[in-house]
C-alpha cells in the first residue's frame, strides 16, 4: 500500500513554456511563494483561503524556463519549524522513513523530490530550511548567497536572513535550477548583479584537485556519532580526489543559534503584524471593539508562530532592545568576521548539515528548544549571508545524512563543484 507523505497542501498544475532548460520537468513550489490564481497558505489557517494576484519572480522564472508546477508543497507554518509538523495541514512524512520527519521548514518540497512526486522543488531557507530537509530526505539543497535570488513574492518571515533555494535529486539538477532563478530583479532591491552570469550547472564537474576545504571543529562537537562518522567518510572521499583538508575554528559559532533566533523572531514579530484581519487572510468575527476583533483574528496562528511573535516582540520592546536584539546583531557581525577570516585560507568549509538523524514524528513538538538547537550548523550561514549546499553523504542506520559545504559570498560554483565530487564518490 502506497504511503501518503502529505507532500502538497494544494495540488494544481501550472503549465510552463514548451521550451527552455527545465522543459519537461515537474517542480513543487513551497507554499510561501506566491502563485497567481492558486492559493498560497504558508501552512497556516491565517491564509487558508488566500489567492495571490501575482507570481513570485522565482515562480515566473521556472515556468518561463519550461517547468510545470505540480503543487504547492507543505511547510512549517510561516516557515517556523525544523520538522514540517507545525503546518496547519498536518505533518509531512519522510519518504526515507514515514515514521520520521522530513525536516523543515521546506519539508514538503524535499519530500516531493525524494518521493518522486516532482523532479525539482523550490524552498526557502531562513536558518537552514532548504538544507535541513535536503539532509533528512537524502536529496540536494542549495541556500544561495543573500541577494543572488529575488525574494519578490516570498511571504516574509525574516527578511535579512531568508533566500529562495533549489532542491533536486542531483547536484547538477539543483545547480541548473539555481541558474534559472538567479539574477537581479527590479522588484527586489536586495538582488545583486554578482553571480548573474555564472554557469552553476557546468561547475558540477567533480574537480576538487587543489581545493582547500576547512573542517569546522565546533560544528562536529556534540553531533551524533553516526552522523560524524558518515560525514568524515565523505570528507575523506574529497581528500582522495585531490582536495586538501585543514581544521578551522570559528569560536563565534557558539552564539549563532541564540543570535539567530533573537533576530529571526524579532523580524517575524514585525512582518506578521500585517495579519490584522483588515487587508487579507483570516478575519475575526467579533462584534466587540477593534482589540477584541484583532485578538480573535490572530487566534488563527498556530502555537509555534505565536511563541515566536511573543519572543520577538519582547526582544524589540523598550528596555530590552539593547539587551537582546542589539547584542544579537553584534554576534552576527562577529560570525561574519570569523567566516571572512577562514576564507582567506580555505576555498570552502565543511560540516554535517544536521547534527542529528531525522526525528521521529512528534518527538520534538513538546521540546521547542531541542528543535532550535538542531539548527546549530545551518543558522551561521544565514547570519553571514553566505551560500551553502547540503549533499547526501551516505546513510546511518538506514537514514540519510547530509554534508554541508559553505562558500564565500557568491561562491556557489565552488560549493557546487565540491558537492558534485561527494556525489560522484557516493
Buried (B, 14 or more C-beta within 10 A) or exposed (E): EEEEBBBBBBEBEBEBEEEBBBEEBBBBBBBBBBBBEBBBBBBBBBBBEBBBEBBBBBBBBBBEBBBBBBBBBBBBBBBBBBBBBBBBBEBBBBBBBBEBBBBBBBBBBBBBBBBEBBBBBBBBBBBBBBBBBBBBBBBBBBBBBBBBBBBBBBBBBBBBBBBBBBBBBBBBBBBBBBBBBBBBBEEBEBBBEBBEEBEBBBBBEBBBEEBBBBBBBBBBEEBBEBBBBBBBBBBEBBEEBEBBBEEBEBEBBEBBBBBBBBBBBBBBBBBBEEBBBEEBBBBBEBEEEEEEBBEBBBEBBBEBBBBBBEBBBBBBEEEEEEEBBEBBBEBBEBBBEBBEEBBEEBBBBBBBBBBBBBBEBEBBBEEBEBBBBBBBBBBBBBBBBBBBBBBBBBBBEEBBBBBBBBBBBBBBBBBBBBBBBBBBBB
